[in-house]
Amino acid sequence: MLIGLFAISQLLINVEESRIDSRSAAGHIAKIRVPVRTVAKDIWREKRNVGRSSMIGTFVGTLPR
């Protein structure tokens, strides 16, 4: 769980840094666009890995401390 919390915080830090780096000359913050179709295709192509990782994560998440 701690690794997941670290990953989420690191993701938020990276997004914030990329927004700061992508400011235009006028000082506006550029919008970050996520290519949804590309992401969906990647997930579909890696469905075996996504499924396996989901099962492992679910199993590890159900283990008692």
Secondary structure by P-SEA (a helix, b strand, c coil): caaaaaaaaaaaaaaaaaaaaacccccbbbbbbbaaaaaaaaaaaaaaaaaaaaaaaaaaaaccc
